[in-house]
Amino acid sequence: MHHGKPYFFVGIGGSGMMPLAMILAGQGATVAGSDRSLDAGRLPAKFEDLKRRGVALFPQDGSGITSADQIVVASAAIEASVPDMVRAAELGNERMTRAELNAKLFNASPASIGVAGTSGKSTVTGMIGWILHACGRDPTVMNGAVMKNFVSPDAPFASALVGAGESYVSEVDESDGSIALYRPKVAVLNNVSLDHMPMEQLIELFGAFIAKAGKAVVNLDNGEGAALAMTLPADRLTTFAIESQADLVARNIEQQRFGAAFDLHARGAAPVRVTLQVPGRHNVSNALAALGAVQAAGVPLAEAIEAIGGFVGLKRRFELVGEAGGVAVIDDFGHNPDKIAATLDTLHAFPGRLLLMFQPHGYGPLKVMRGELVAMFAGKLAADDLLVLPDPVYQGGTVKREVTSADIVADVAAGGRQALHIPEREAAATHLAALARPGDRIVVMGARDDTLSLLAQSMLDALQLARG
């Protein structure tokens, strides 16, 4: 796209904002921004990466907004009282949300692929991006997570890829309703489950999304998704499932500690063995979604199968940070019941106690998901596993604290599982590292806080120090 006006991102370090800024900079736009994490000195490497890409960075004090020509991009989390927003109001700058800008780029693409669903969006987006790249399609990819296939010394935070091809691949977010802005050529619906809003609203949003697509790729293993698939004509639908009936079916799954393999049964074709470098049944399902999407976009299935074997995963998605003294430390993005359950199932396929630190991603989601979270932990934790919850992530603003981490812990403990509330997360991490013994797996879980990766690394460092 041609970009005539300069852009200023308020909160440029956010997981949804940074890749969008990287795409614009890569397309030749003038991009600047601010971030409260930059002002606080958090995650300096992330901001150095943006500077290397030609992005100018400013304190979040209004000083970076100097002209009414700048388009000011801000996420929903940015309050009107932030000095940059006050300055933009004074100058009368054009304003866009992150989703509005991403949808504008997405809808302008002749070969847009949108990935929706409550869980697995970032992984499926990364898989699709990698397959298209490996098959020479040179895609542009907008992801909410760092794609390890594209990480290099020059691109340590590769949550975006800027290509010259026709494809624009993006995960699309339902949590704020902005999924309604997107008009996909190919739409993927991974699953529909409780996360940020009531189920009725989710079903309506996802149904409208796939109805607009030229081709929809839908998971029949998910009840709500299967029901939505029934609303589409057969010639616009590709379905997938595990050990069931669909256009793409996975059978004979072999679970591995950090990988998986399965037989792919594509309708009308002989079975083909597929190997993955990411573990768990949920990633088998993610792979089916990605294969269906690229096939709908015109990539021969045989080429796609070969390419997906080279996908090495995302940062903070069941990422092995390291091992010390027989204890593995894993960094994971799990934050809703389905995501956490998928990680626990993957880990419980192999022996070893689990020591979990789950930092909730806000008080609001904790209230919405309380019952489902507690039921999931009570059902999925083994008798000797331990769950520790610090207080939810809090990054400013006003918030109602009606349901707390202590409430979740009390409910889980009442369900017969071991759970502790340790308010400060550093103290929670220290407690788990001190408890760990050979064979244990420590898992750090949570969203909307990139510093959790640093915490996971600090736990590994502590284990290495303690064991000499």
C-alpha positions in Angstrom: 0.0 0.0 0.0 1.0 3.6 -0.5 1.4 5.5 2.8 1.1 9.2 2.3 0.9 10.3 6.0 3.2 9.5 8.9 2.0 7.2 11.7 2.4 7.6 15.4 1.8 4.5 17.6 0.8 5.1 21.2 1.8 1.8 22.9 4.1 0.7 20.1 5.6 -2.1 22.1 2.3 -4.0 22.5 2.1 -7.5 21.0 -0.5 -6.3 18.4 1.0 -2.9 17.8 4.7 -3.7 17.2 4.2 -6.1 14.3 1.9 -3.6 12.6 4.5 -0.8 13.1 7.1 -3.2 11.6 4.9 -3.9 8.5 4.3 -0.2 7.9 8.0 0.6 8.3 8.9 -2.3 5.9 6.4 -0.9 3.4 8.2 2.5 3.4 5.9 4.4 5.8 7.2 7.0 8.3 6.6 5.4 11.7 7.2 6.8 15.2 5.8 5.8 18.6 5.8 5.8 22.4 5.3 3.2 25.1 5.0 3.3 28.9 7.3 0.2 29.0 10.0 2.3 27.2 9.6 5.1 29.7 10.0 2.5 32.5 13.1 1.0 31.0 11.4 -2.4 30.5 12.4 -4.7 27.6 15.0 -2.4 26.0 15.9 -5.0 23.3 12.4 -4.7 21.8 12.7 -1.0 21.4 16.2 -1.2 20.0 14.8 -3.5 17.3 12.2 -0.9 16.4 14.9 1.7 16.2 17.0 -0.4 13.8 13.9 -0.6 11.5 13.9 3.2 11.3 11.1 3.8 13.9 11.6 6.9 15.9 10.7 6.5 19.6 9.6 9.2 22.1 8.6 9.4 25.7 4.8 9.1 26.3 4.6 12.7 27.2 3.0 14.2 24.0 6.4 15.3 22.6 6.3 12.9 19.6 3.0 14.3 18.2 4.1 17.4 16.5 1.9 17.7 13.4 -1.8 17.4 12.6 -0.7 15.3 9.6 0.3 12.3 11.8 -2.2 9.4 12.0 -2.3 8.5 15.6 -2.8 4.7 16.2 -3.7 3.6 19.7 -5.0 0.4 21.2 -8.2 0.2 23.2 -6.1 0.0 26.4 -4.8 3.6 26.0 -6.7 6.0 28.1 -7.8 9.5 26.8 -5.8 11.0 29.7 -2.4 9.8 28.3 -0.4 12.9 27.2 0.0 11.6 23.7 -3.8 11.3 23.3 -4.4 14.7 24.9 -1.9 16.2 22.4 -3.6 14.4 19.5 -7.0 15.8 20.6 -5.5 19.3 20.7 -4.0 19.1 17.2 -7.1 17.3 15.7 -5.1 14.3 14.5 -6.8 11.5 12.6 -7.1 8.6 14.9 -7.2 4.8 14.2 -7.3 1.8 16.4 -4.8 -1.0 15.8 -7.5 -3.2 14.4 -8.8 -0.5 12.0 -5.3 0.0 10.6 -4.6 -3.7 10.3 -8.0 -4.3 8.7 -7.3 -1.6 6.1 -4.0 -3.3 5.1 -5.7 -6.8 5.2 -8.7 -5.8 3.1 -6.5 -4.2 0.5 -4.7 -7.5 -0.1 -5.8 -9.6 -3.1 -5.0 -12.8 -1.1 -6.0 -12.2 2.5 -6.0 -15.0 5.0 -7.6 -14.3 8.4 -7.2 -16.6 11.3 -9.9 -16.5 14.0 -10.8 -18.5 17.1 -10.5 -18.4 20.8 -7.3 -20.4 20.9 -4.4 -21.2 18.5 -4.6 -18.1 16.3 -1.0 -17.1 16.6 0.3 -20.6 16.0 -1.9 -21.2 12.9 -1.0 -17.8 11.6 2.7 -18.6 12.0 2.2 -22.0 10.3 0.5 -20.5 7.3 3.1 -17.7 7.1 5.9 -20.3 7.1 4.3 -22.6 4.6 3.6 -19.7 2.2 7.2 -18.4 2.7 8.8 -21.8 2.2 6.7 -22.4 -1.0 7.9 -19.1 -2.5 4.7 -17.0 -2.0 6.6 -14.2 -0.2 3.7 -13.3 2.2 3.2 -10.4 4.6 2.4 -11.8 8.0 0.9 -9.9 11.0 1.2 -12.0 14.2 0.7 -11.4 17.9 3.7 -13.6 18.7 7.3 -13.9 17.6 7.7 -16.5 14.9 10.9 -18.4 15.6 11.3 -19.4 11.9 11.9 -15.8 11.0 14.1 -14.8 14.0 17.6 -13.7 13.1 20.2 -11.4 14.6 18.7 -8.5 12.6 15.1 -9.5 13.5 15.0 -10.8 17.1 11.3 -9.9 17.5 10.0 -11.3 14.3 6.2 -11.0 15.0 5.8 -9.7 11.5 7.1 -10.5 8.0 7.0 -8.1 5.2 6.8 -9.7 1.8 6.3 -8.6 -1.8 3.7 -11.3 -2.6 -0.1 -11.0 -2.7 -0.8 -12.8 0.6 -1.5 -10.9 3.8 -1.9 -13.3 6.7 -3.2 -12.1 10.0 -4.8 -13.3 13.2 -8.0 -11.4 13.9 -9.2 -10.6 17.3 -12.7 -11.2 18.6 -12.2 -9.8 22.1 -13.0 -6.2 21.2 -15.4 -7.0 18.3 -13.0 -5.8 15.7 -13.2 -9.1 13.8 -16.2 -7.5 12.1 -13.8 -5.1 10.2 -12.1 -7.9 8.2 -13.2 -9.2 4.8 -11.1 -12.4 4.3 -10.6 -14.2 1.0 -9.8 -17.3 3.2 -11.1 -17.4 6.8 -9.9 -20.0 9.4 -12.1 -20.7 12.4 -10.0 -22.7 14.8 -12.5 -22.9 17.7 -15.1 -21.0 19.7 -14.9 -21.1 23.5 -15.3 -18.8 26.4 -12.6 -16.1 26.8 -13.4 -12.4 26.8 -17.1 -12.2 26.2 -20.3 -14.2 26.4 -20.7 -17.2 24.1 -23.7 -15.8 22.2 -21.6 -12.8 21.1 -18.7 -15.0 20.1 -20.9 -17.2 17.9 -22.4 -14.2 16.2 -19.0 -12.6 15.5 -17.3 -15.7 14.3 -20.4 -16.7 12.2 -20.3 -13.3 10.4 -16.6 -13.6 9.8 -16.7 -16.9 8.0 -19.9 -15.9 6.1 -17.9 -13.1 4.4 -15.1 -15.3 3.2 -14.5 -16.7 -0.2 -13.5 -20.0 1.5 -13.8 -20.9 5.1 -11.7 -23.5 7.0 -13.5 -24.8 10.1 -12.7 -27.2 12.9 -15.4 -29.8 13.3 -14.0 -31.0 16.6 -15.3 -27.8 18.2 -19.1 -28.0 18.7 -19.8 -24.4 18.1 -17.5 -24.3 15.1 -19.2 -27.4 13.6 -22.6 -25.7 14.0 -21.4 -22.6 12.2 -19.9 -24.8 9.4 -23.4 -26.0 8.7 -24.5 -22.5 7.8 -22.1 -22.4 4.8 -22.5 -23.9 1.3 -20.2 -26.9 0.7 -18.3 -25.3 -2.1 -17.0 -22.5 0.2 -16.1 -24.8 3.1 -13.1 -26.9 4.0 -13.5 -28.9 7.3 -10.9 -30.6 9.5 -11.0 -32.9 12.5 -9.0 -35.5 14.5 -10.0 -39.1 14.2 -13.4 -38.2 12.7 -15.0 -37.3 9.4 -13.9 -34.1 7.6 -12.1 -32.9 4.4 -8.8 -33.1 6.3 -8.5 -35.7 9.1 -5.5 -36.6 11.4 -5.2 -40.2 12.4 -2.6 -42.3 14.2 -1.2 -39.5 16.2 2.2 -40.0 17.8 2.9 -37.7 20.7 6.5 -36.6 21.3 7.9 -34.4 24.0 8.5 -31.5 21.7 6.9 -32.7 18.5 4.2 -34.8 16.9 3.4 -36.9 13.9 0.2 -38.1 12.3 -1.4 -39.6 9.2 -3.2 -37.0 7.1 -6.3 -38.3 5.3 -7.3 -35.7 2.7 -10.6 -36.4 1.0 -10.0 -38.3 -2.2 -6.3 -38.8 -1.6 -4.1 -41.5 -0.1 -2.9 -41.0 3.6 0.4 -39.0 4.0 2.5 -39.0 7.2 3.0 -35.4 8.6 5.7 -34.6 11.1 5.6 -31.5 13.3 8.3 -29.8 15.5 5.6 -28.6 17.9 3.9 -30.9 20.4 0.4 -31.8 21.4 -3.0 -32.8 19.9 -3.9 -29.1 19.8 -1.0 -28.5 17.4 -2.1 -31.4 15.3 -5.4 -29.5 15.0 -3.6 -26.2 14.3 -1.6 -27.9 11.5 -4.8 -29.2 9.9 -6.2 -25.6 10.0 -3.0 -24.2 8.4 -2.9 -26.9 5.7 -6.5 -26.3 4.9 -5.9 -22.5 4.6 -2.9 -22.7 2.3 -4.7 -25.3 0.1 -7.6 -22.9 -0.2 -5.1 -20.2 -1.2 -3.8 -22.4 -4.0 -0.8 -24.1 -2.5 -0.6 -27.8 -3.5 -1.2 -30.0 -0.5 2.0 -32.1 -1.0 4.1 -28.9 -1.0 2.4 -27.6 2.1 2.9 -30.9 4.0 6.6 -30.8 3.3 6.9 -27.2 4.4 5.0 -27.5 7.7 7.6 -30.0 8.9 10.0 -27.1 9.0 7.8 -24.9 11.3 9.6 -24.6 14.6 7.0 -22.7 16.6 6.4 -19.4 18.4 8.0 -17.7 21.3 6.0 -18.2 24.5 4.0 -21.1 23.0 5.1 -24.2 24.9 8.7 -22.9 24.6 11.4 -24.8 26.3 13.5 -22.1 28.0 16.0 -24.8 29.2 16.8 -27.5 31.7 18.8 -27.6 34.9 19.3 -30.5 37.3 16.7 -32.5 35.6 14.1 -29.7 35.8 12.6 -28.3 32.6 11.4 -24.6 32.5 8.7 -23.9 29.9 7.3 -20.5 28.9 3.7 -20.6 27.7 1.0 -18.1 26.6 -1.8 -20.1 28.2 -4.4 -17.7 29.7 -7.9 -19.1 29.0 -9.3 -22.5 30.0 -8.8 -24.1 26.6 -5.2 -22.9 26.1 -4.2 -24.0 29.6 -5.9 -27.3 29.2 -4.1 -28.0 25.9 -0.8 -27.3 27.6 -1.6 -29.5 30.6 -2.7 -32.4 28.4 0.5 -32.2 26.3 2.6 -32.2 29.5 0.7 -35.0 31.1 1.3 -37.3 28.1 4.7 -37.8 29.7 5.7 -38.5 33.4 6.8 -35.7 35.8 5.2 -33.4 38.3 4.0 -29.9 37.1 4.8 -26.8 39.0 2.6 -24.1 37.4 2.8 -20.3 37.8 -0.3 -18.7 36.1 -0.4 -14.9 36.1 -4.0 -13.9 35.1 -4.1 -11.3 32.3 -6.5 -9.0 34.1 -9.3 -8.8 36.7 -12.0 -8.6 34.1 -11.1 -11.8 32.3 -10.7 -13.5 35.8 -14.3 -12.6 36.6 -15.7 -13.8 33.2 -13.7 -17.1 33.3 -13.8 -17.9 37.0 -16.1 -21.0 36.8 -14.5 -22.4 33.7 -10.9 -21.8 35.0 -11.6 -23.5 38.3 -13.3 -26.5 36.7 -10.4 -26.8 34.2 -7.7 -26.7 36.9 -9.6 -29.1 39.2 -10.0 -31.5 36.3 -6.7 -31.2 34.6 -4.2 -30.9 37.5 -2.7 -34.2 38.8 -2.8 -34.9 42.6 0.9 -34.0 43.0 0.9 -30.9 40.7 1.1 -27.5 42.2 -0.6 -24.3 40.9 0.6 -20.9 42.1 -1.2 -17.7 41.2 0.3 -14.3 41.7 -2.0 -11.2 41.4 -3.2 -10.4 37.8 -1.1 -8.3 35.6 -1.9 -4.6 36.1 -0.5 -1.9 33.8 -2.4 1.2 35.0 -5.9 2.6 34.7 -9.0 2.0 36.7 -10.2 -1.6 37.2 -12.8 -3.4 39.3 -11.2 -6.1 41.4 -14.3 -8.2 42.0 -12.6 -11.6 41.5 -9.0 -12.0 42.6 -6.3 -14.7 42.3 -7.0 -15.6 45.9 -10.6 -16.4 45.0 -9.4 -18.8 42.2 -6.9 -20.5 44.4 -9.5 -21.0 47.1 -11.9 -22.6 44.6 -9.3 -24.9 43.1 -8.1 -26.0 46.6 -11.8 -26.7 47.5 -11.8 -28.9 44.4 -9.1 -31.1 45.9 -6.0 -29.8 44.0 -2.9 -28.1 45.4 -3.0 -24.3 44.8 -1.4 -21.3 46.5 -1.8 -17.5 46.2 1.5 -15.7 46.4 0.7 -12.0 45.4 4.2 -11.0 44.2 5.1 -13.0 41.1 8.9 -12.9 41.9 8.1 -14.5 45.3 5.9 -17.1 43.4 8.7 -17.9 41.0 11.3 -18.2 43.9 8.9 -20.6 45.7 8.5 -22.9 42.7 12.2 -22.9 41.9 13.0 -23.9 45.5 10.4 -26.7 45.4 11.6 -28.2 42.1 13.2 -31.7 42.0 14.5 -33.8 39.1 11.8 -34.8 36.7 9.6 -31.7 37.4 8.4 -29.3 34.7 8.0 -25.7 35.8 5.6 -23.8 33.5 5.2 -20.0 33.5 1.8 -19.0 32.0 0.1 -15.8 31.2 -0.7 -13.2 28.5 -0.3 -9.4 28.0 3.0 -9.3 29.8 6.2 -9.9 27.8 8.3 -9.7 30.9 7.0 -13.2 31.9 9.7 -14.6 29.5 12.4 -12.8 31.6 10.8 -14.3 34.7 11.0 -17.8 33.2 14.7 -17.2 32.3 15.4 -16.0 35.8 13.9 -19.3 37.2 16.1 -21.3 35.0 19.1 -19.2 36.1 18.2 -19.8 39.7 18.0 -23.6 39.1 21.3 -23.6 37.4 22.9 -21.7 40.2 21.4 -23.9 42.9 22.6 -27.0 41.2 26.1 -25.7 40.4 
